[in-house]
């Protein structure tokens, strides 16, 4: 069995990670890496570390992605295009897929399909949704919390949201918390994308740590929405993101008041039971560390409690579990493949 894989926005950091993961996948085979900026240029020019994997393969223009795929084929369409541009690119690709009689599933790593309602998207991102007619065909959430069911397509949550949800949902479902969720997240510079900006390039971030958009980051309403949807109760999130002095990874710390005292071992057992069927989430004793998960699709979660409060810590790789790897997990599910296909490589040490 082989399924043709297409990556829209293939020249960005998330696109590069998708290409890396696809090379090791047993079923998905790259048919087209799409980039309007780098079309007709070798993949190896943009990602030298993938030169041995893709040889002389070139990026293709958006209009040409289907040229080498036989009519009637199965297609796994990944979008790593930017927020606001991804939905339009997906809409155009789905029109092509219909003309070519492709059997296609889509996973979008942008924000364009993280809300069920176009008005909610517009309220957060300040633009009208580019393809509201497609919203009902997408489901959103981390794969550990949402049953793919009969979903046609999926939107993957943001990287901060992924780490927050992995910590928050089992906690809220346990019923031990009272009141609001306070989140503090530190992210690596790759989360800001390929283009250097004053606050994200190396001289600013090296040996530095600072908060940005405290209590006003656009992932906060996304986290609230998805926690509420997964737990069936309203959630109020107070989120302070930070820029960290490293390239990859997210360390998320969640704090909340306890409804009644609970032991750390008891709570850790609750989390372990909740994620018993989740191959990529490990509940650790003590505190989780970034270097144990960077460059992998794994997440480590730790808990701590005192008489009145609880802390949950979660670490992920922002480009893998928070984007490309989570998207691969979703695509495996949409095609009824083993969820961990192509994602079980152990992370490198000493990154």
Secondary structure, 3 states (H helix, E strand, C coil): CCEEEEEECCCCHHHHHHHHHHHCCCCEEEEEEECCCCCCCEHHHHCHHHHHHHCCCECECHHHCCCCCCCCCEEEEEECCCCCCHHHHHHHHHHHHHHCCCEEEEEECCCCCCCCCHHHHHHHHCCCCCCHHHHHHEEECCCCCCCCCCCCEEECCCHHHHHHHHHHHHHHHHCCEEEEEEEEEEECHHHHCCCCCCCCCHHHHCCCCEEECCCCCCHHHHHHHHHHHHHCCCCCEEEEEEECCCCCCEEEEEEEEECCCCCHHHHHHHHHHHCCCCCCEEECCCCCCHHHCCCCCCEEEEEEECCCEEEEEEEECCCHHHHHHHHHHHHHHHCCCCCCCCCCCCCCCCC
